[in-house]
Amino acid sequence: MIVDARRAAPPRRAPSALLSGIDQALVTASALVIAVVVARSVSAAEFGGFALVLLVRIMLIELARAVAGLPAQLRAGSASHSDTDPGSGSDEASQSNETHNGAASLAVLVGAAIVVPGMCLAFLTGNARAFALVLAVLAPMIMLHDTLRHIFFAARDARGAVHLDAGVLGVQLLGSAAVLAMDRPAWWHFVAWGGGVVLASVWGVWRLAISIGAQPARAFVQQTRHLWPGLLADAGLVQAQRQLSAWIVLGFGSLGAVAGYRGSYTAFRPLGLATAAARVAILPELAEPNPASAERRTVMVAGRVSIALGLGAFLLTGLLMVLPTGVGEAVLGATWYSMTDYILPVGLTQAGQALGVGAQLLLTSDGRTSQLARTRLWTLLAHVAALVVGGSLFGAVGAAYGLAITTAGVLPIWWMTAMTSPGAKQD
């Protein structure tokens, strides 16, 4: 099936820190709305099941980034400096269109392949079944939406990304308001969010003049599959850590413990989304081939990103720890009470992860995706060991503190890896 948008692609614009920040605020608001309205509508145990569904949603997004979004950005970075040839302007535009079509098409096709098995698995999820079914049906559009965000930033069109995510939030708010007015079940809020994703993605395809089909996807696979082993392994290991940590907490606690643990991550969602935004917005700049004289600036940019995110993590941790109980209950309902023991260890974990983002961006932008995945594997093994040891000694909360300790411990490894044995950037 071919979806051909009849509109010229928007001109390439300079990146805007303000617009990038606005876009991230919109994404953050959308995620918080769905988490808050569901948390206030269900019990702590039911929210624990919903939190596990949200983890699967994150897995879909990470898969889209590994096979489509990040490769598209890395190709855009290499194309943007092909200016030695007088005709390179038209060549760059042609390559960009080809890359955009291929990345978006691949995201949709991979998502479509997930729908049926995802629906079958959804029936095994108990009280989260309705949420899981909605997620399975929306898989192609969820993956397309995230890929479109990467494409907008790769094209230096931050304004387009803002419009894309404003559309998601606008439709979601209207839909959730209707759900509340009609007193529908909590999973209808998830449907409202999904409606925003669908409509915004259709607009994004039109805005970028993207043609979706099997042929562009095949061409994109041939051009970027050398990047996949490292990127897929890294994405898989990131998701393995998230999933294993939740299941290990469940093993040493209960669904209420999972609700508290994952609910704490929901409270840190603004930081997580800011981190995701930094990856999307900064990677194209770092991926551009730089002369030796500019390498120091590239490292400085990556370092500043990590410092800013780390400071944000510490600030948010402090704010959550002094948040009055009445305010926490008003925002998150009964889930707040199960979160209080997990705010500090989760906050420390988030801070350690944030401080390593710059190193991971350097490895990705330099084309060292296999090295990125190997480092992720060794750090994951350390994290799992710490989770198990902490859980064995001090229960579910001890497992969370174990993860926090090893996250800080492996931070120097990330930066030492990023700063040594640099390789040539891959096209």
BELRA-V794412 format. One record per residue. N is the residue number from 1. SS is DSSP state (H for helix, E for strand, C for the rest). Layout:
((N | SS) (N | SS))
//
This chain:
((1 | C) (2 | C) (3 | E) (4 | E) (5 | C) (6 | C) (7 | C) (8 | C) (9 | C) (10 | C) (11 | C) (12 | C) (13 | C) (14 | C) (15 | C) (16 | C) (17 | H) (18 | H) (19 | H) (20 | H) (21 | H) (22 | H) (23 | H) (24 | H) (25 | H) (26 | H) (27 | H) (28 | H) (29 | H) (30 | H) (31 | H) (32 | H) (33 | H) (34 | H) (35 | H) (36 | H) (37 | H) (38 | H) (39 | H) (40 | C) (41 | C) (42 | C) (43 | C) (44 | H) (45 | H) (46 | H) (47 | H) (48 | H) (49 | H) (50 | H) (51 | H) (52 | H) (53 | H) (54 | H) (55 | H) (56 | H) (57 | H) (58 | H) (59 | H) (60 | H) (61 | H) (62 | H) (63 | H) (64 | H) (65 | H) (66 | H) (67 | H) (68 | H) (69 | H) (70 | H) (71 | H) (72 | H) (73 | H) (74 | H) (75 | H) (76 | H) (77 | H) (78 | H) (79 | H) (80 | C) (81 | C) (82 | C) (83 | C) (84 | C) (85 | C) (86 | C) (87 | C) (88 | H) (89 | H) (90 | H) (91 | H) (92 | H) (93 | H) (94 | H) (95 | H) (96 | H) (97 | H) (98 | H) (99 | H) (100 | H) (101 | H) (102 | H) (103 | H) (104 | H) (105 | H) (106 | H) (107 | H) (108 | H) (109 | H) (110 | H) (111 | H) (112 | H) (113 | H) (114 | H) (115 | H) (116 | H) (117 | H) (118 | H) (119 | H) (120 | H) (121 | H) (122 | H) (123 | C) (124 | C) (125 | C) (126 | H) (127 | H) (128 | H) (129 | H) (130 | H) (131 | H) (132 | H) (133 | H) (134 | H) (135 | H) (136 | H) (137 | H) (138 | H) (139 | H) (140 | H) (141 | H) (142 | H) (143 | H) (144 | H) (145 | H) (146 | H) (147 | H) (148 | H) (149 | H) (150 | H) (151 | H) (152 | H) (153 | H) (154 | H) (155 | C) (156 | C) (157 | C) (158 | H) (159 | H) (160 | H) (161 | H) (162 | H) (163 | H) (164 | H) (165 | H) (166 | H) (167 | H) (168 | H) (169 | H) (170 | H) (171 | H) (172 | H) (173 | H) (174 | H) (175 | H) (176 | H) (177 | H) (178 | H) (179 | H) (180 | H) (181 | H) (182 | H) (183 | C) (184 | C) (185 | C) (186 | C) (187 | H) (188 | H) (189 | H) (190 | H) (191 | H) (192 | H) (193 | H) (194 | H) (195 | H) (196 | H) (197 | H) (198 | H) (199 | H) (200 | H) (201 | H) (202 | H) (203 | H) (204 | H) (205 | H) (206 | H) (207 | H) (208 | C) (209 | C) (210 | C) (211 | E) (212 | E) (213 | C) (214 | H) (215 | H) (216 | H) (217 | H) (218 | H) (219 | H) (220 | H) (221 | H) (222 | H) (223 | H) (224 | H) (225 | H) (226 | H) (227 | H) (228 | H) (229 | H) (230 | H) (231 | H) (232 | H) (233 | H) (234 | H) (235 | H) (236 | H) (237 | H) (238 | H) (239 | H) (240 | H) (241 | H) (242 | H) (243 | H) (244 | H) (245 | H) (246 | H) (247 | H) (248 | H) (249 | H) (250 | H) (251 | H) (252 | H) (253 | C) (254 | C) (255 | H) (256 | H) (257 | H) (258 | H) (259 | H) (260 | H) (261 | H) (262 | H) (263 | H) (264 | H) (265 | H) (266 | H) (267 | H) (268 | C) (269 | H) (270 | H) (271 | H) (272 | H) (273 | H) (274 | H) (275 | H) (276 | H) (277 | H) (278 | H) (279 | H) (280 | H) (281 | H) (282 | H) (283 | H) (284 | H) (285 | H) (286 | H) (287 | H) (288 | C) (289 | C) (290 | C) (291 | C) (292 | H) (293 | H) (294 | H) (295 | H) (296 | H) (297 | H) (298 | H) (299 | H) (300 | H) (301 | H) (302 | H) (303 | H) (304 | H) (305 | H) (306 | H) (307 | H) (308 | H) (309 | H) (310 | H) (311 | H) (312 | H) (313 | H) (314 | H) (315 | H) (316 | H) (317 | H) (318 | H) (319 | H) (320 | H) (321 | H) (322 | C) (323 | C) (324 | C) (325 | H) (326 | H) (327 | H) (328 | H) (329 | H) (330 | H) (331 | H) (332 | H) (333 | C) (334 | C) (335 | H) (336 | H) (337 | H) (338 | H) (339 | H) (340 | H) (341 | H) (342 | H) (343 | H) (344 | H) (345 | H) (346 | H) (347 | H) (348 | H) (349 | H) (350 | H) (351 | H) (352 | H) (353 | H) (354 | H) (355 | H) (356 | C) (357 | H) (358 | H) (359 | H) (360 | H) (361 | H) (362 | H) (363 | H) (364 | H) (365 | H) (366 | C) (367 | C) (368 | C) (369 | H) (370 | H) (371 | H) (372 | H) (373 | H) (374 | H) (375 | H) (376 | H) (377 | H) (378 | H) (379 | H) (380 | H) (381 | H) (382 | H) (383 | H) (384 | H) (385 | H) (386 | H) (387 | H) (388 | H) (389 | H) (390 | H) (391 | H) (392 | H) (393 | H) (394 | H) (395 | H) (396 | H) (397 | H) (398 | H) (399 | H) (400 | H) (401 | H) (402 | H) (403 | H) (404 | H) (405 | H) (406 | H) (407 | H) (408 | H) (409 | H) (410 | H) (411 | H) (412 | H) (413 | H) (414 | H) (415 | H) (416 | H) (417 | H) (418 | H) (419 | H) (420 | C) (421 | C) (422 | C) (423 | C) (424 | C) (425 | C) (426 | C) (427 | C))
//
